[in-house]
Amino acid sequence: MSYSVEKLQTKLDKMLLWRKKELTTLNQNIMPSNGEVLEVNIRSGIVFLYAHWEGYIKQAAREYLKFLNAQNLYCHDVIDNLHILHIKPTITEHGVSKKSTAHANIYNKIIYNSNEIF
């Protein structure tokens, strides 16, 4: 799967452009209002703005992870937070077990997975 920086940037730009258009439309609807209606519109606009910001961050992070996955990087080449994300399923699967073999699996994943593909 080929996923270039340009493709990632294009996807991020499209997501951001759509959000900017919606926020611009909302702003155009708020501007002519006044009084109590203006106050309500501003408060609802803040919620709308936050929802767009949070949605963009989530989508951008997912796209970035897709991009990284397509690069076939080794775990030792990514930052610790991403390395932890890679081993999290193993920790979740074996973390509550009382068996030494399960704990050994976690240990092995942490120590020996740096040569695995992220």
C-alpha positions, 0 to 999 in steps of 0.5 A: 500500500503506497501512502505518500506524504503528499497523499496524507497532506491532501487528505488533511487539507480536504478534511480541514477545508470542509470544516472551515467551510462549515464554520464559515457558514455558521459564522455567517448565520450568527453575524446578523443575529442580535440580543438573546438569539446572538448569545444562543448562537455564539454558545452553540457556535462554541460547541460546534467549533469544539466538535470540529476541532476534536473531530479533526484531531481524531481523523488526522491522528488516524490518517497519520497512523495509516501513513506510518503503517504504510511506511513499514517502519521498524518499532525501534524507528518510531517514538516511544508513544507509538511503540507503546501503541504497538505493544498495547494489544499484548499488554491488554490481552495478557496484563490481567493474567496471573500466569508467568507465561502471559507475563513473559509474552508481555516482556518479550513483546517489550524487549524483542519487538523493536525489529518488528514492523510498526 
